[in-house]
Amino acid sequence: MALILPWALQAAGVDFYLSVVSRMVVFAIAATSLNLLIGYGGMISLGHAAFFGLGAYSTGILLSEGVQSASLHLLVIVVVAGVMALLIGAISLRTRGVYFIMITLAFAQMLFYLANSVKGYGGDEGLTVKVRSLLPGGMSLHDPTTFYYVALALLAGVLFFLHRFTGSRFGRAVQALRDDEVRAEALGLPTFACKLLIFVVAGVVCGIAGGLSVNLQGYVSPNVLYWTQSATLMVMVILGGVGTLWGGVLGAVALLLLQEVLSAYTPYFEFWMGWVLLAVVLFARNGLAGMSASLAQWRARL
């Protein structure tokens, strides 16, 4: 269904909704990266938007300087987001609990204020780009259909990686230290190194999502680094299902779809979205993914 969506929307005469769906795919990648950090690594970060913003600004600055190579953009995102994730993780992971949450938040806020102060690239007004990344072969991400398929391919790659990760020895080791870090360390697992590697991978994947967002919107502002962006990603993970393969995807689609529908009827859509999240927390502890699994088991019994 996802593969034929552009043609289905075009046939229905509503192809302008493709940008909305593409936005869901971009945030599904970002939410899945946070799900890797929270659901599998047990690291609750309120500064994950820092990497989304780093990827967005890296791409936006390169485009504003006339550099359109998508391969170069990807390389820069991996280096910038990876190095920053390594530095932030090396410091933050020496703490636990609420201290870890606050340190990751502090780093994201520092980057937010830094982006505000760099007037050469928009400052607090943001940076508008008129061109888009060019893929090998000359295809531009300015084309909505091309962008959709590139984003969808990247999401599929991230989900495949997460699926293989959960069944691997390393994945089981990470989940073991999530459940009981003291016991995992006593068994000889290099807990700090494992957590740091997951932190870096999650940061890089989120940075790639940020780079895609610039190509989708043609604009990046310091708001992508603000703590509310991290909170939005966390809401997506909780809504979709923490520690589930499809949790980030379901959460991103559900939250953005709710925003689109409710905002058409009321300017206070955040109020009603709050009630939806509260209902999920109270009655569907494993999120939409857990609810779907429960319904499938119920149908199988019938």
Buried (B, 14 or more C-beta within 10 A) or exposed (E): EEEEBBEEBEEEEEBEEBBBBBBBBBBBBBBBBBBBBBBBBBBBBBBBBBBBBBBBBBBBBBBBEEBBBBEBBBEBBBEBBBBBBBEBBEEBBEEEEEEBBEBBBBBBBBBBEEBBEBEEBBBEEBBBBEBBBBBEEEBBBBEBBBBBBBBBEBBEEBBEBBEEBBEEEEBEBBBBBBEEBEEBEEEEBEBBEBBBBBBBBBBBBBBBBBBBBBBBBBBBBBBBBBBEBBBBBBBBBBBBBBBBBBBBBBBBBBBBEBBBEBEEEEEEBEEBBEEBBEEBEEEBEBBBBBBBBEEEEEEEEE
